[in-house]
Amino acid sequence: MAKIIIFNIIRFILLVILQVALLKNVSYYNIATPFPYILCILLLPLGISNLTLFTLAFLTGITIDAFYDSVGVHAAACVALAYFRIFLLNITLEVDQRDSFQTPSWGNMKFKWYSTYILLATLVQHIVLFTIEIFSFENILQTLIRALLSTIFTIAIIFVISLLTYSGKNKLSNN
């Protein structure tokens, strides 16, 4: 258990540094912005309690908010992501898998499940993030396009990170 906690703390620090130091000013015409820090929430163990998950999601979001000078936008989006994560895990995994402390990573799950999980969770987080950031439905089409393009950009970076940290026995066996 201590090993899992230490590993997640190191992952949190590295992803926040990646987000703040490298990707804060990376944007494609202010339409597509990557936010791979959400892996901190998505890769938490499956059996983590809901209270701990919401607390860690809020702390992750507020940490990013501190560096982005935003007022709780990322914190709210991360809490929404945590809520969606609970919902998605409840409908896609069996009870014994949900109660384990297995990390929902590419190496532990099938690629189809992992890619769907990352895609849907990232899309929900980005829609919530950009909707709260704009706080208006006036330009909803532009907000949705921005969320979709940012989701694609974020997923590309997440899959690169997943490939670099892949720990499966055979990379082709989990397809």
C-alpha positions, 0 to 999 in steps of 0.5 A: 500500500505504501508503494502505491501511495509513493508511486502516485505522489511521484506521478502527481509531481511529474504530471504537474511539472509537465503541465506547468513547466512544458505545456502551460504555454502550448496551444494551437491558436488558443483552440486546442490546449493539452491537459495531461495532468488529468492522468493523476485522477484517471490512474488512481487505484480502482478501490480508492474510496470516493471521499479520497478520490474527490479530495485528491481530484480537488487538490489536483485541480486547485494545484493547477489553478494556482499555476494558471491563475484561474479561480477554481475552474480546473478544480471544478472540472477535476471533481466532475472528472472524479464523479464521472470516473466513479460512474464509468467504473461502476457501469464497465467493471465487475464488483471484484475489479472495482474493489481491487487496488489495481491501476486502470492502466494500459498494462492492466486493462485491455486496450479497448477498455483503456482507450474508451475510458481515457477518451470519455473521461477526457472529453467530459473533463474538457467540456466541463472545464471550457463550459465553466471557463466561458460560463455562457452558452452564447458561443456553445459551438465554439466551446464544444469545438475547443473541448473536442480539439483539446481532447484530441490533443490531450489524448495524443499526449496521454497515449505517448505517456502510456506507451512510454510507461507501458508495463505489459508483458507483450505490447501486442497481446493486450489489443 
